[in-house]
Amino acid sequence: MAYLKFQGEGLFNGREILPANQVLITNEKGIVEDIIADSEAGADVQHVNGILSPGFVNTHCHLELSHMKALLPEKTGLVAFVTGVMQHRNFSQETILEAIAAGEQEMWDNGIVAVGDICNTTHTVAQKSLHRLHYHNFIETSGFIPASANTRFEQAVQTYKAFPAVHSSITPHAPYSVSPALFELINEHSAGKVISVHNQETPDEDALFLDGISSFRQLYSMLGADISFYQPPGCTSIQCWLPKTDKPNQVLLVHNTCTTETDIRFAQQLAAGRQQTLYWTLCPNANLYIENRLPHVDLLVKHQCAITVGTDSLASNWQLSILAELQTLRTHFTEIPLEQLLQWATLNGAQALQLAHTLGSFEKGKQPGVLLLDKRLESVKRLL
């Protein structure tokens, strides 16, 4: 079997940037054979300008919303955004499927090899069956009215059955949209799996749990849902919902725009006590698109949180590009080293989606894809 040999201006192996004298060797299918010194590599080495990296892992996407690209206005706040999504669901099946295919192609072109994808429908099943990218399907369910819990959960189960069970899990939408009864059903079904939760994306979310004075009340009123039964627990959102999810092995906390240092400490102590791994997923461009604010990334770094990167959807972002997310993080948090950003986008993401056995790093036997990155993170090219 022939081997491919790549040498760049640096080689990021998933954890650190190795010097330029290192050569990556793969077989023709991109399966990693070794990393060796150029003095031992022999002939036929492909010399490229830039940093070699494993493929990117997008841990939070809504591929099924790709048809809403540029449809919703920017910086209106989360409640207005959610309202807009619900009001613009009447598109033809053909339009939706074409946009899904285009969205996946955009991710492929931008060096993404795996996706944690939120699914409220089965619209993405056909595209995913082509196996161009790896997916973990987060089958999302919601229902704030306790009496609807069983019905909503059964609907999620039916959607879940349309996807490969080994790479899928039923997951809560967000704390403000899932009742304790529905959390309980999800928790039991997700034992040993990974789930994903939209966490503290807006100040109104914490307000709903702290004192109940929140624009989410107006949202439910507009939907005709009577939540007069609801009494705020008097704590922040994460301190209310995270204790309800003790059975999944891993939890992805997505957005975390308003998460405080106290919240981080609470979450870490709780997870450590029950031997659960938390991943903190950042989607900075979506945060700017919707709320025009960014999470306290410096606090997550300070507390050594396991961080991953997502794009959210084309309804809430200008593109599906992990590189663009890294560029935004690098602009606003200049103290974060390049190799740390790259680990968030590769190995951490693969671990979060339980795909690290084959993706995320250049280790023998893995097939993580090979990217060429400009040293200033201005461009990405897929080599394999």
SERO-4910 file (N, C-alpha, C, O; in steps of 0.05 Angstrom, whole numbers):
BEGIN
 pado doro    nc1    nc2    nc3   cac1   cac2   cac3    cc1    cc2    cc3    oc1    oc2    oc3
  Met    A     17    -24      0      0      0      0     18     25      0     38     26     14
  Ala    A     10     45    -16     25     70    -18     19     87      6     -2     86     18
  Tyr    A     40    103     13     37    121     36     37    150     26     50    157      6
  Leu    A     23    167     41     23    196     36     39    209     58     36    202     81
  Lys    A     55    229     51     73    242     70     69    272     68     71    283     46
  Phe    A     63    285     90     57    313     91     76    327    110     79    319    133
  Gln    A     87    349    101    104    366    119     96    395    115     96    406     93
  Gly    A     89    408    137     81    436    136    101    453    153    123    446    159
  Glu    A     91    477    159    107    496    175    102    490    205    114    504    222
  Gly    A     87    471    211     81    462    238     61    439    235     47    437    215
  Leu    A     59    422    256     41    400    255     26    398    281     38    391    302
  Phe    A      0    405    281    -16    403    305    -27    375    307    -42    366    290
  Asn    A    -19    360    328    -26    332    330    -52    326    345    -60    303    348
  Gly    A    -66    348    353    -90    345    369    -87    356    397   -106    362    411
  Arg    A    -61    359    406    -55    369    432    -35    392    432    -36    410    449
  Glu    A    -16    390    413      5    410    412     15    414    383     11    396    366
  Ile    A     28    436    379     39    441    352     68    432    352     85    443    367
  Leu    A     73    412    336    100    401    334    116    418    314    104    432    297
  Pro    A    143    418    315    159    434    298    157    426    268    147    405    262
  Ala    A    167    443    251    165    439    222    180    415    212    176    407    189
  Asn    A    198    404    227    214    382    217    200    355    221    212    334    216
  Gln    A    175    355    229    159    331    232    142    325    207    131    344    195
  Val    A    140    300    200    125    292    176    103    273    184    107    254    199
  Leu    A     79    279    175     55    262    179     54    241    157     55    248    134
  Ile    A     50    216    165     48    194    145     21    181    149     14    172    171
  Thr    A      6    179    127    -19    164    127    -19    145    103     -2    147     85
  Asn    A    -38    127    104    -42    111     79    -61    126     60    -68    148     66
  Glu    A    -68    113     38    -83    127     18   -111    135     27   -124    153     16
  Lys    A   -121    120     48   -148    126     59   -147    147     81   -167    154     92
  Gly    A   -123    157     87   -120    177    108   -117    166    136   -119    181    155
  Ile    A   -114    140    138   -109    128    165    -80    133    173    -61    128    158
  Val    A    -77    144    197    -51    153    206    -32    129    211    -40    109    225
  Glu    A     -8    130    200     12    110    205     33    119    225     41    104    243
  Asp    A     41    145    223     62    154    242     67    183    238     59    195    218
  Ile    A     82    195    257     94    222    254    123    218    259    131    208    281
  Ile    A    140    225    240    169    220    242    185    245    234    173    263    222
  Ala    A    210    245    240    227    267    232    232    267    202    232    246    190
  Asp    A    234    291    191    238    292    161    263    278    152    265    269    129
  Ser    A    283    276    170    308    263    163    304    233    159    321    219    147
  Glu    A    281    222    168    275    194    165    253    188    146    246    165    141
  Ala    A    242    209    134    217    206    118    223    196     89    204    187     76
  Gly    A    246    199     79    252    190     52    241    209     31    238    233     36
  Ala    A    235    198      8    226    214    -15    196    217    -14    182    207      3
  Asp    A    186    233    -34    157    237    -39    142    251    -16    119    246    -12
  Val    A    156    268     -2    143    284     19    130    308      6    142    322     -9
  Gln    A    104    312     12     89    336      2     94    359     21     86    358     44
  His    A    108    379     11    114    403     27     92    424     23     87    432      0
  Val    A     80    433     45     57    452     43     62    476     61     76    474     81
  Asn    A     51    499     54     54    523     69     30    526     88      8    531     80
  Gly    A     36    523    114     15    525    134     18    503    155     38    489    156
  Ile    A     -1    502    173     -1    483    195    -19    459    188    -42    463    180
  Leu    A     -9    435    191    -26    411    187    -42    406    213    -32    409    235
  Ser    A    -67    398    209    -85    394    232   -104    371    226   -112    367    203
  Pro    A   -113    357    247   -136    339    242   -161    354    235   -162    379    239
  Gly    A   -180    341    223   -205    354    215   -220    366    239   -217    356    262
  Phe    A   -236    386    234   -251    400    254   -276    384    262   -287    370    246
  Val    A   -283    387    288   -308    374    298   -327    397    307   -320    412    324
  Asn    A   -350    397    294   -371    417    300   -390    405    320   -407    389    312
  Thr    A   -388    412    346   -404    398    366   -432    409    369   -447    398    385
  His    A   -439    430    355   -467    440    357   -476    453    331   -466    474    323
  Cys    A   -495    440    318   -506    450    293   -535    442    292   -544    423    304
  His    A   -550    458    276   -578    451    269   -579    450    239   -589    469    226
  Leu    A   -570    428    227   -568    426    198   -596    429    186   -599    439    164
  Glu    A   -617    420    200   -644    420    189   -655    448    185   -676    452    173
  Leu    A   -642    468    197   -651    496    194   -635    511    172   -637    536    171
  Ser    A   -621    497    156   -604    510    136   -620    527    116   -609    546    104
  His    A   -645    521    112   -662    536     93   -669    564    104   -680    580     89
  Met    A   -662    569    129   -668    595    141   -645    615    139   -645    635    153
  Lys    A   -625    609    123   -602    626    121   -610    654    114   -624    659     94
  Ala    A   -600    674    129   -604    703    125   -634    710    126   -641    732    117
  Leu    A   -650    693    138   -679    699    139   -686    716    163   -703    734    162
  Leu    A   -673    711    186   -680    724    211   -661    747    216   -637    744    212
  Pro    A   -671    769    226   -653    792    231   -634    787    254   -639    770    271
  Glu    A   -612    801    254   -591    798    274   -597    815    299   -611    835    298
  Lys    A   -585    806    322   -584    821    347   -611    829    358   -615    851    369
  Thr    A   -631    811    355   -658    817    365   -663    804    392   -683    810    405
  Gly    A   -644    788    402   -648    774    427   -659    746    422   -672    741    402
  Leu    A   -655    728    442   -662    700    438   -692    696    435   -701    680    418
  Val    A   -708    709    451   -737    705    450   -748    712    423   -764    697    412
  Ala    A   -740    735    412   -749    743    386   -739    723    364   -753    717    345
  Phe    A   -714    713    368   -703    694    349   -719    668    349   -727    658    328
  Val    A   -725    657    373   -740    632    375   -768    636    363   -778    618    349
  Thr    A   -780    659    368   -806    665    356   -804    665    325   -821    654    312
  Gly    A   -783    677    315   -779    678    286   -775    650    274   -787    644    253
  Val    A   -760    633    287   -757    605    277   -784    591    276   -789    577    256
  Met    A   -800    594    296   -826    580    297   -845    591    275   -862    577    265
  Gln    A   -841    616    268   -859    629    249   -851    624    220   -866    631    202
  His    A   -828    612    216   -817    609    188   -811    579    183   -790    573    171
  Arg    A   -829    562    190   -824    533    185   -839    523    161   -836    500    154
  Asn    A   -853    540    147   -869    531    124   -854    533     98   -858    551     82
  Phe    A   -835    514     94   -820    512     70   -825    485     57   -833    466     71
  Ser    A   -822    484     31   -827    458     17   -805    438     25   -783    446     32
  Gln    A   -812    413     24   -793    392     30   -768    394     11   -746    390     20
  Glu    A   -773    400    -14   -751    403    -33   -731    425    -25   -707    421    -26
  Thr    A   -742    448    -16   -725    470     -8   -709    462     17   -685    469     18
  Ile    A   -721    449     36   -708    441     60   -685    421     54   -663    425     64
  Leu    A   -691    401     38   -671    381     32   -647    392     16   -624    385     20
  Glu    A   -653    410     -3   -632    423    -18   -614    439      0   -589    439     -3
  Ala    A   -626    453     19   -610    470     37   -593    453     56   -571    460     63
  Ile    A   -604    430     64   -589    411     81   -564    401     66   -542    401     77
  Ala    A   -568    393     41   -545    384     25   -524    406     22   -500    400     23
  Ala    A   -533    430     17   -515    453     13   -500    459     40   -476    465     39
  Gly    A   -515    457     62   -502    462     88   -481    442     94   -459    449    104
  Glu    A   -486    416     88   -466    396     93   -442    400     75   -419    397     84
  Gln    A   -446    408     50   -424    413     32   -407    436     43   -383    436     41
  Glu    A   -420    457     53   -405    479     65   -388    470     88   -365    479     90
  Met    A   -398    452    105   -382    442    127   -359    426    116   -336    428    126
  Trp    A   -364    409     96   -342    393     84   -320    412     73   -296    408     78
  Asp    A   -328    432     59   -309    451     47   -293    466     68   -270    474     63
  Asn    A   -305    470     91   -292    484    113   -277    466    132   -269    474    154
  Gly    A   -272    441    124   -255    423    139   -267    409    163   -253    398    180
  Ile    A   -294    409    164   -308    395    186   -311    366    179   -319    359    156
  Val    A   -305    348    198   -307    319    193   -328    306    209   -337    284    203
  Ala    A   -338    319    230   -358    308    248   -375    330    259   -366    352    263
  Val    A   -401    323    265   -420    342    273   -438    331    296   -448    309    294
  Gly    A   -442    347    317   -463    341    336   -487    357    327   -489    381    330
  Asp    A   -507    342    316   -528    356    301   -555    353    317   -563    331    324
  Ile    A   -568    376    321   -594    377    334   -616    369    314   -617    381    292
  Cys    A   -633    351    321   -654    341    303   -681    342    316   -686    329    336
  Asn    A   -698    359    306   -726    359    314   -744    344    294   -767    338    300
  Thr    A   -732    338    271   -747    324    249   -728    302    238   -706    298    247
  Thr    A   -739    288    218   -723    268    204   -712    279    178   -704    263    160
  His    A   -713    305    174   -705    317    148   -676    311    140   -670    310    116
  Thr    A   -659    306    159   -630    303    152   -622    273    148   -599    268    142
  Val    A   -641    255    152   -635    226    151   -622    218    124   -602    205    124
  Ala    A   -635    227    102   -625    218     76   -597    229     70   -580    214     60
  Gln    A   -592    254     77   -565    265     72   -544    251     89   -522    246     79
  Lys    A   -551    246    113   -531    232    131   -526    204    123   -504    193    128
  Ser    A   -544    191    109   -540    164    100   -519    162     79   -510    140     72
  Leu    A   -510    184     67   -488    184     48   -461    182     62   -441    176     49
  His    A   -460    186     88   -436    182    104   -413    199     96   -390    190     96
  Arg    A   -418    223     88   -396    241     81   -383    252    106   -358    256    107
  Leu    A   -399    257    127   -389    266    152   -398    247    174   -417    232    171
  His    A   -384    247    196   -393    232    220   -413    250    235   -410    274    236
  Tyr    A   -434    237    246   -454    253    260   -460    239    287   -461    214    288
  His    A   -464    255    308   -480    246    330   -506    262    330   -506    286    330
  Asn    A   -528    248    329   -555    260    327   -567    265    354   -573    246    369
  Phe    A   -570    290    361   -583    297    386   -613    302    380   -621    323    370
  Ile    A   -629    282    386   -658    284    381   -671    302    402   -673    294    425
  Glu    A   -678    326    394   -686    346    413   -716    345    419   -732    341    401
  Thr    A   -722    348    444   -750    349    452   -754    372    471   -736    381    486
  Ser    A   -779    382    472   -786    404    490   -815    402    498   -831    387    485
  Gly    A   -822    415    520   -849    414    530   -849    424    559   -841    409    577
  Phe    A   -856    449    563   -855    462    589   -879    455    607   -878    458    631
  Ile    A   -900    446    594   -924    438    609   -921    410    619   -918    391    602
  Pro    A   -921    405    645   -915    378    655   -934    356    644   -925    334    639
  Ala    A   -959    363    639   -978    343    630   -972    333    602   -981    311    594
  Ser    A   -956    348    587   -949    340    560   -924    322    558   -916    314    536
  Ala    A   -911    316    581   -885    303    580   -885    277    566   -868    272    549
  Asn    A   -904    259    572   -905    233    559   -909    235    529   -895    221    514
  Thr    A   -927    252    521   -933    255    492   -908    266    478   -900    256    457
  Arg    A   -896    287    489   -872    299    476   -849    279    475   -835    277    455
  Phe    A   -846    263    496   -824    244    496   -829    222    475   -810    214    462
  Glu    A   -853    212    473   -859    192    453   -855    202    425   -846    187    407
  Gln    A   -861    227    420   -855    239    394   -825    239    388   -816    233    366
  Ala    A   -809    245    409   -780    244    406   -770    216    401   -752    212    385
  Val    A   -782    196    414   -774    168    410   -779    160    381   -762    146    369
  Gln    A   -801    168    369   -806    161    341   -786    174    323   -777    161    303
  Thr    A   -777    198    328   -756    211    312   -730    196    316   -715    191    297
  Tyr    A   -724    189    341   -700    175    348   -697    149    333   -675    142    324
  Lys    A   -719    135    328   -718    109    315   -710    112    285   -703     92    273
  Ala    A   -712    136    274   -705    140    246   -674    143    242   -665    142    220
  Phe    A   -659    146    264   -631    151    263   -616    127    275   -628    112    290
  Pro    A   -590    123    268   -575    101    280   -573    104    310   -562    124    320
  Ala    A   -582     84    325   -583     87    354   -556     91    367   -554    105    387
  Val    A   -535     78    355   -509     80    367   -498    108    366   -480    115    382
  His    A   -507    124    347   -497    152    345   -519    172    349   -519    194    337
  Ser    A   -538    166    367   -561    184    372   -568    183    401   -563    163    415
  Ser    A   -580    205    411   -591    206    438   -613    227    439   -612    247    424
  Ile    A   -632    222    456   -654    241    461   -644    262    481   -632    255    501
  Thr    A   -648    287    474   -636    308    490   -655    331    495   -673    336    478
  Pro    A   -653    345    517   -671    367    522   -664    392    505   -640    396    499
  His    A   -683    407    497   -678    431    482   -664    452    500   -641    459    495
  Ala    A   -677    461    521   -666    481    539   -682    481    565   -704    471    566
  Pro    A   -670    491    586   -683    491    612   -710    505    612   -729    497    626
  Tyr    A   -712    527    597   -737    542    596   -759    529    580   -781    539    579
  Ser    A   -753    506    567   -773    494    550   -778    464    557   -793    451    542
  Val    A   -767    455    579   -769    427    586   -778    425    616   -765    436    633
  Ser    A   -800    411    620   -811    408    648   -794    388    663   -780    372    651
  Pro    A   -796    389    690   -782    368    706   -791    340    698   -774    322    698
  Ala    A   -816    336    692   -826    309    684   -812    300    658   -805    277    655
  Leu    A   -809    319    639   -796    311    614   -766    307    618   -755    289    606
  Phe    A   -754    323    635   -726    319    641   -721    291    653   -702    278    646
  Glu    A   -740    282    669   -737    255    681   -738    233    660   -723    214    662
  Leu    A   -756    236    641   -758    216    620   -733    216    603   -723    194    596
  Ile    A   -723    239    596   -698    241    580   -675    230    595   -658    215    584
  Asn    A   -673    236    620   -651    227    637   -649    196    637   -628    185    634
  Glu    A   -672    183    641   -672    154    642   -664    142    615   -649    123    614
  His    A   -674    153    593   -669    143    566   -639    147    559   -629    132    542
  Ser    A   -627    167    570   -600    175    562   -578    163    580   -555    172    578
  Ala    A   -584    144    596   -564    132    614   -541    121    597   -544    106    579
  Gly    A   -517    130    605   -492    121    591   -487    135    565   -467    128    552
  Lys    A   -504    153    557   -501    167    531   -490    195    535   -482    203    557
  Val    A   -490    210    514   -483    239    514   -507    255    506   -521    248    487
  Ile    A   -513    276    521   -535    294    514   -524    322    511   -502    328    518
  Ser    A   -541    339    499   -534    367    494   -556    385    503   -580    379    497
  Val    A   -550    407    516   -570    425    527   -562    454    521   -539    462    526
  His    A   -580    469    509   -576    498    506   -576    510    534   -596    509    548
  Asn    A   -553    522    542   -551    531    570   -545    561    572   -526    571    560
  Gln    A   -561    575    588   -556    603    595   -548    620    572   -528    634    572
  Glu    A   -565    619    551   -559    633    526   -567    663    528   -557    679    512
  Thr    A   -584    670    547   -594    697    549   -600    703    579   -606    685    594
  Pro    A   -598    729    587   -605    736    614   -633    728    622   -639    723    645
  Asp    A   -651    728    602   -679    721    608   -682    693    617   -701    686    631
  Glu    A   -663    675    610   -665    648    619   -660    646    649   -676    634    664
  Asp    A   -639    658    659   -634    658    688   -656    673    703   -664    664    724
  Ala    A   -666    694    691   -688    709    704   -713    692    708   -726    695    729
  Leu    A   -719    675    689   -742    657    692   -739    640    717   -759    634    730
  Phe    A   -715    631    723   -710    613    745   -705    628    772   -711    617    793
  Leu    A   -695    652    770   -688    667    794   -713    680    806   -718    676    830
  Asp    A   -728    695    790   -751    709    801   -776    707    784   -797    717    791
  Gly    A   -773    694    761   -797    690    743   -804    714    726   -822    712    709
  Ile    A   -789    736    729   -795    759    712   -778    758    687   -754    765    687
  Ser    A   -790    748    666   -775    742    642   -793    744    617   -817    739    619
  Ser    A   -781    751    595   -796    753    570   -804    725    560   -821    724    542
  Phe    A   -794    704    571   -804    677    564   -833    674    572   -847    658    559
  Arg    A   -842    688    592   -870    687    599   -887    698    576   -908    687    570
  Gln    A   -878    720    564   -892    731    541   -892    711    517   -912    709    502
  Leu    A   -870    697    514   -868    678    492   -889    656    496   -903    648    477
  Tyr    A   -891    645    520   -911    624    525   -939    635    523   -957    620    514
  Ser    A   -944    659    531   -970    671    527   -977    673    498  -1000    667    490
  Met    A   -958    681    481   -963    683    453   -969    656    441   -985    654    422
  Leu    A   -957    635    452   -962    608    442   -988    596    453   -995    574    446
  Gly    A  -1001    611    471  -1026    601    482  -1022    580    504  -1040    565    510
  Ala    A   -998    580    516   -991    560    537   -995    574    565   -983    595    570
  Asp    A  -1011    562    582  -1015    572    609   -994    562    627   -993    538    634
  Ile    A   -976    579    636   -955    571    655   -959    584    683   -940    589    697
  Ser    A   -984    589    689   -991    601    715   -982    583    738   -979    593    761
  Phe    A   -979    557    732   -971    538    753   -942    542    762   -934    534    783
  Tyr    A   -926    556    745   -897    556    748   -889    574    771   -898    597    773
  Gln    A   -872    564    789   -860    579    810   -830    578    808   -818    556    808
  Pro    A   -816    601    805   -787    601    801   -773    589    826   -780    595    848
  Pro    A   -753    572    821   -739    559    844   -719    578    858   -710    571    880
  Gly    A   -713    601    847   -696    620    861   -666    615    857   -650    625    873
  Cys    A   -659    600    837   -630    595    831   -626    599    801   -646    602    786
  Thr    A   -601    599    792   -596    603    764   -605    578    748   -610    557    760
  Ser    A   -607    581    722   -617    560    705   -601    534    709   -613    513    713
  Ile    A   -575    535    706   -558    511    707   -560    497    735   -558    473    736
  Gln    A   -564    513    756   -566    501    782   -593    488    786   -596    472    805
  Cys    A   -611    493    769   -637    480    770   -638    455    753   -647    434    762
  Trp    A   -628    456    728   -631    434    710   -609    413    711   -615    389    708
  Leu    A   -584    421    716   -563    401    715   -566    378    735   -560    355    729
  Pro    A   -576    383    760   -581    360    778   -601    340    767   -602    317    777
  Lys    A   -617    348    748   -637    329    737   -626    311    715   -640    293    705
  Thr    A   -600    313    709   -588    297    687   -564    282    698   -541    287    689
  Asp    A   -568    264    716   -546    250    728   -539    224    714   -518    212    720
  Lys    A   -555    214    696   -550    188    683   -533    189    658   -518    169    653
  Pro    A   -534    209    641   -516    210    618   -486    211    627   -480    223    648
  Asn    A   -469    197    612   -440    198    618   -428    225    613   -410    234    627
  Gln    A   -439    238    592   -428    264    583   -451    283    577   -472    275    567
  Val    A   -446    309    584   -465    330    578   -451    353    564   -431    363    574
  Leu    A   -462    361    541   -452    384    527   -469    408    535   -494    408    530
  Leu    A   -457    428    548   -471    453    555   -465    473    532   -442    481    528
  Val    A   -485    481    518   -481    496    493   -488    526    498   -509    532    509
  His    A   -471    543    489   -473    572    489   -461    584    515   -440    597    514
  Asn    A   -474    580    538   -462    589    564   -456    619    564   -438    628    577
  Thr    A   -473    634    550   -467    663    546   -468    678    573   -454    698    576
  Cys    A   -485    669    591   -488    683    617   -479    667    641   -485    674    663
  Thr    A   -464    646    636   -454    629    657   -433    644    674   -415    655    663
  Thr    A   -437    643    700   -418    657    719   -398    638    731   -400    614    727
  Glu    A   -379    649    745   -359    633    758   -372    615    779   -364    592    783
  Thr    A   -392    625    793   -406    609    813   -420    585    799   -420    563    810
  Asp    A   -432    590    776   -445    568    761   -425    547    752   -430    523    754
  Ile    A   -402    556    743   -381    537    734   -372    519    757   -370    495    755
  Arg    A   -367    531    780   -359    516    804   -380    496    812   -375    473    818
  Phe    A   -405    505    812   -428    487    819   -428    463    800   -431    441    809
  Ala    A   -427    469    774   -428    447    754   -405    428    757   -409    403    756
  Gln    A   -381    438    761   -358    421    763   -359    403    788   -352    379    787
  Gln    A   -368    414    810   -370    399    835   -391    377    832   -387    354    841
  Leu    A   -413    384    820   -435    365    816   -426    342    798   -430    318    804
  Ala    A   -413    349    775   -405    328    756   -383    310    768   -383    286    763
  Ala    A   -365    322    783   -344    306    795   -355    285    815   -346    263    816
  Gly    A   -376    294    830   -388    276    849   -402    252    837   -405    231    850
  Arg    A   -411    255    813   -425    232    800   -409    222    776   -420    207    760
  Gln    A   -384    229    774   -366    219    753   -377    223    725   -378    204    709
  Gln    A   -386    247    720   -397    255    694   -379    276    681   -369    293    695
  Thr    A   -375    274    655   -358    293    641   -375    315    628   -394    309    614
  Leu    A   -368    339    634   -381    362    622   -364    374    600   -339    377    603
  Tyr    A   -376    381    577   -363    396    556   -378    422    552   -402    423    550
  Trp    A   -363    444    550   -374    470    548   -371    479    519   -348    485    510
  Thr    A   -392    480    504   -391    485    475   -396    514    469   -416    526    478
  Leu    A   -377    526    455   -378    554    447   -387    557    419   -377    544    401
  Cys    A   -406    575    414   -415    582    387   -415    613    385   -436    625    383
  Pro    A   -391    625    386   -389    654    389   -403    670    367   -415    691    373
  Asn    A   -402    661    342   -415    677    321   -445    677    324   -458    697    318
  Ala    A   -456    655    333   -485    654    338   -493    672    361   -514    685    361
  Asn    A   -476    672    382   -481    690    404   -482    719    396   -499    735    405
  Leu    A   -463    727    378   -463    754    368   -487    759    349   -498    781    350
  Tyr    A   -494    739    334   -517    742    315   -543    746    330   -559    763    322
  Ile    A   -547    731    352   -573    732    366   -573    753    388   -591    770    388
  Glu    A   -554    751    406   -554    768    430   -534    790    430   -534    808    447
  Asn    A   -515    790    411   -494    809    409   -478    810    435   -471    831    445
  Arg    A   -472    786    446   -455    784    469   -439    757    467   -447    740    452
  Leu    A   -418    755    483   -402    731    483   -400    719    511   -402    734    530
  Pro    A   -396    693    513   -393    681    540   -367    689    553   -349    700    540
  His    A   -365    684    579   -340    690    594   -320    667    589   -316    650    607
  Val    A   -309    667    566   -290    645    559   -266    645    578   -256    623    584
  Asp    A   -258    668    587   -235    669    605   -241    654    631   -223    642    642
  Leu    A   -266    654    640   -273    639    665   -272    609    660   -263    593    677
  Leu    A   -282    601    636   -281    572    629   -252    562    628   -246    540    637
  Val    A   -235    579    616   -206    571    614   -194    570    642   -179    552    649
  Lys    A   -200    590    658   -189    592    686   -195    567    702   -179    557    717
  His    A   -220    556    698   -228    533    713   -223    507    698   -234    486    705
  Gln    A   -207    508    677   -198    485    662   -222    468    652   -221    443    653
  Cys    A   -242    482    643   -265    468    631   -257    455    605   -241    466    590
  Ala    A   -270    433    599   -266    420    572   -283    435    552   -308    433    553
  Ile    A   -271    449    534   -285    467    516   -286    455    488   -266    443    479
  Thr    A   -308    457    474   -311    449    446   -323    473    431   -330    493    443
  Val    A   -325    470    404   -334    492    387   -356    482    369   -355    460    358
  Gly    A   -376    499    366   -398    493    347   -405    517    330   -395    539    335
  Thr    A   -422    513    311   -430    534    292   -458    544    297   -466    565    287
  Asp    A   -475    528    311   -503    533    312   -514    530    283   -502    516    267
  Ser    A   -535    544    276   -548    540    250   -544    563    231   -535    585    239
  Leu    A   -551    559    206   -551    581    187   -574    601    191   -575    622    179
  Ala    A   -592    594    209   -612    613    218   -600    633    237   -611    655    240
  Ser    A   -578    626    250   -567    643    271   -537    648    266   -523    657    284
  Asn    A   -528    644    242   -499    648    236   -496    655    207   -514    650    190
  Trp    A   -474    666    200   -469    674    172   -457    652    156   -457    653    131
  Gln    A   -446    631    169   -434    609    155   -432    585    174   -435    588    199
  Leu    A   -426    561    163   -421    538    180   -391    532    178   -382    515    162
  Ser    A   -376    545    194   -346    544    193   -334    545    220   -337    565    234
  Ile    A   -321    523    229   -307    524    254   -284    543    253   -278    556    273
  Leu    A   -271    546    230   -249    565    228   -259    593    234   -246    608    248
  Ala    A   -283    601    225   -294    627    230   -300    631    260   -296    653    271
  Glu    A   -308    609    274   -312    611    303   -285    615    317   -284    631    336
  Leu    A   -265    601    308   -238    605    320   -228    633    316   -215    645    333
  Gln    A   -233    644    292   -224    671    287   -237    691    306   -224    709    316
  Thr    A   -263    687    311   -277    705    329   -267    702    358   -263    722    372
  Leu    A   -262    677    366   -251    673    393   -223    686    395   -217    698    416
  Arg    A   -207    683    375   -180    694    375   -180    724    376   -163    737    388
  Thr    A   -200    736    363   -202    765    362   -210    776    390   -199    797    399
  His    A   -228    763    403   -238    773    429   -224    763    453   -226    775    475
  Phe    A   -209    741    450   -195    729    473   -166    723    464   -158    700    460
  Thr    A   -151    745    462   -124    743    449   -104    727    466    -84    719    456
  Glu    A   -110    723    491    -91    709    509    -92    679    505    -75    665    516
  Ile    A   -112    668    491   -114    639    487    -95    630    466    -96    639    443
  Pro    A    -76    611    473    -57    602    453    -70    587    429    -92    576    432
  Leu    A    -57    589    406    -68    576    382    -73    547    386    -94    536    378
  Glu    A    -54    533    398    -57    504    400    -80    496    419    -92    475    416
  Gln    A    -87    514    438   -110    508    455   -135    511    439   -154    495    442
  Leu    A   -137    532    423   -161    536    406   -164    511    387   -186    501    384
  Leu    A   -142    502    376   -144    480    357   -152    454    371   -166    438    360
  Gln    A   -143    450    396   -152    427    411   -182    427    416   -195    407    415
  Trp    A   -192    451    423   -221    453    426   -236    444    401   -257    431    403
  Ala    A   -225    451    378   -239    446    352   -234    418    341   -246    411    321
  Thr    A   -216    403    354   -209    376    343   -213    354    364   -234    342    365
  Leu    A   -193    350    380   -194    328    399   -216    330    419   -230    311    425
  Asn    A   -219    354    431   -241    357    451   -268    352    438   -285    339    451
  Gly    A   -272    361    414   -297    357    401   -302    327    395   -325    317    399
  Ala    A   -281    313    387   -284    285    382   -290    269    407   -307    251    407
  Gln    A   -278    277    429   -283    264    455   -312    270    464   -326    253    474
  Ala    A   -321    295    460   -348    302    468   -369    286    453   -390    279    465
  Leu    A   -365    280    428   -384    265    412   -378    235    412   -391    219    398
  Gln    A   -360    226    430   -353    198    433   -343    186    406   -349    164    399
  Leu    A   -327    202    392   -315    194    367   -284    195    367   -272    194    346
  Ala    A   -273    197    391   -244    201    392   -228    175    385   -204    176    382
  His    A   -242    153    382   -228    128    374   -219    130    345   -201    115    337
  Thr    A   -231    148    330   -222    151    301   -216    179    293   -203    183    272
  Leu    A   -226    199    308   -223    227    299   -208    243    321   -203    234    343
  Gly    A   -201    268    313   -192    288    333   -162    291    336   -153    312    346
  Ser    A   -146    271    329   -117    273    333   -102    255    313   -114    236    303
  Phe    A    -77    261    309    -60    245    291    -47    223    308    -24    226    317
  Glu    A    -62    201    313    -51    178    326    -54    154    309    -74    152    294
  Lys    A    -36    136    311    -35    112    293    -62     98    294    -73     92    315
  Gly    A    -73     92    270    -98     78    267   -122     96    265   -143     86    256
  Lys    A   -119    121    271   -142    140    269   -144    150    240   -125    149    224
  Gln    A   -168    159    233   -173    171    206   -187    198    210   -211    201    204
  Pro    A   -172    218    220   -184    243    229   -188    264    207   -198    286    213
  Gly    A   -180    258    182   -178    279    162   -153    295    166   -141    295    187
  Val    A   -144    308    144   -120    324    145   -126    352    134   -135    354    111
  Leu    A   -122    372    150   -127    400    141   -101    415    140    -82    409    153
  Leu    A   -101    436    123    -79    454    121    -90    482    129   -107    493    116
  Leu    A    -79    492    151    -88    518    161    -67    540    157    -43    535    161
  Asp    A    -76    563    149    -59    586    148    -50    592    176    -66    590    195
  Lys    A    -25    600    180    -14    605    207    -29    627    222    -29    627    246
  Arg    A    -42    644    207    -58    666    219    -87    659    222   -104    676    228
  Leu    A    -94    634    216   -121    624    216   -139    639    197   -163    644    202
  Glu    A   -128    646    174   -144    660    154   -157    642    134   -175    651    119
  Ser    A   -147    617    132   -158    599    111   -154    570    120   -137    564    137
  Val    A   -171    553    109   -168    524    114   -172    510     87   -188    517     71
  Lys    A   -156    488     83   -158    472     59   -158    443     68   -141    434     84
  Arg    A   -177    427     58   -178    399     64   -159    384     45   -161    385     21
  Leu    A   -140    370     57   -121    354     42   -131    325     39   -128    312     19
  Leu    A   -144    315     61   -156    288     61   -182    289     76   -195    268     78
***
